[in-house]
Amino acid sequence: SGTVRGALGTAGAGATVRLEGTTQTTVADGNGEFAFNAAPVGRYTLSVATGAGLGAATVVIVEEGGVTFIPPLPLDLGGQIVGLITSFDSNGNTAPVAGARVTARPQPMLWDYPNQVEPGVLEGVEAAGGAAGRQAGDAPLPVRVAITDSEGSFRFSAVAPGPYSIEVSAAGCEAGETGTWVEPGRTGTADLALERIDPDNATVSGLVASTSGEPLPWARVMLWPAGLDQPVYAMQEGAPVDPLYLPPFRMGKEIYTDEQGRYSLRNIAPGQYTLSFWVYGYDAVERQVTLAARETRTENATLSSNLTTVSGTVYRRDGGALVPVAGAFVSAFTPWIPMAVAGADGNLGCIPPYIDQVTDAQGRFSREVIRGTVELYAWEASYGSAWQQVEVGAGGLTGVELVLEPDPLPRPEPGPEPGGANGGRAR
């Protein structure tokens, strides 16, 4: 064990101080000073909450035999996150989950992704011993952690404003995730129902690769009961059960392949299912599978590339003539794929990054796209915009002409999501 000491100043007098993820809690004295004299070795989030709703949090590392000093923490008005964690089985029986580990992970806004910093890890890690007088590192929005009580409830106090991903794990249950938003002085809710693990259920795993044998990371693998148009997630995020989908449940599951292109879906009730594989730039593969009790099935998938190119020129009108426009922005997307910005960590590899290309000195552009229907959008501040829908075959398409008009045209809304091999299902 080690020691953690800090001084919050008079504003922190009487504040509750926690080493989150442990049972250690203390109260700051009248001067705002506090100490944990037998803190477990590891990396933790230390949180401070006053009765007036002020608080702060920072990451601390406790080293064997060492003393970690906490510098003065500014106490700001935060909100709170509360929730109830329950579990359910295939017959619809529910019960609160005590002792579940709940992690509140700050999520950057979309425009913050390029500068995203990996948040601290809460799980205890081996630390070098013998250090004394170590200064705690500063983390503006550290990960928070709580353990549910006997009734399955949890609470995070004095939480910094912003969006959070709520991740829950518990013995005997599938892990779950939901999200919430925190505002100063307000409460964000995050109830979640976890699926209990049934030893009689089946497991499906495998490898997703290209026709050349290259593993495909972040491919989307979906499994749902045969006969349904799309997956149904019974009781997901605490929602009421669909009356058309009653016990015993055979729930849809979804996962993304890891960096080696591998996936594993477990705790699947016996029955008939549709299994699909898809990643941007490749044709989807869909098949029917029948799973028996306690079966462990290997289902590999080989996906064929469907990328090609579309090229052309952006023009403006000059009387009756068309003049090439250099420096125009050109975007291209497939209607059934939602536009998105891929995260800096690459975890959205199933979705094409939404990137504008700039035309060259002759107004020319060339974009890599999925063959089929492609929507092109061009824009230049001085001359307006243009939009055109084209059909691109396996050999690509050349000679597209985009003529800018003075009145800006709105970008079309993205359409349905992909599904089966024939190109899609309704969102």
Buried (B, 14 or more C-beta within 10 A) or exposed (E): EBBBBBBBBEBBBEBBBBBBBBEBEBEBBEEBBBBBEEBBBBBBBBBBBBEEBBBBBBBBBBBBEBBBBBEEBEBEBBBBBBBBBBBBBBEEEEEBBBEBBBBBBBBBEEEEBEEEEEBBBBEBEEBEEEBEEBEBEEBEBBBBBBBBBEEBBBBBBBBBBBBBBBBBBBEEBBEBBBBBBBEEEEEBBBBBBBBBBBEEBBBBBBBBBBEEEEBBBBBBBBBBBEEBEBBBBBBBBBEEBEEEBEEEBBBBBEBBBEEEBBBEBBBBBBBEBBBBBBBBBBBBBBEEBEBEEEBEBEBEBBBEBBEBBBBBBBBBBEEEEBEBBEEBBBBBBBBBBBBBBBBBEEEBBBBBEBEEBEBBEEBBBBBEBBBBBBBBBBBBEEBBBBBBEBEBEEEBBEEBEBBBEEEEBEBEEBBBBBBBBEBBBEE
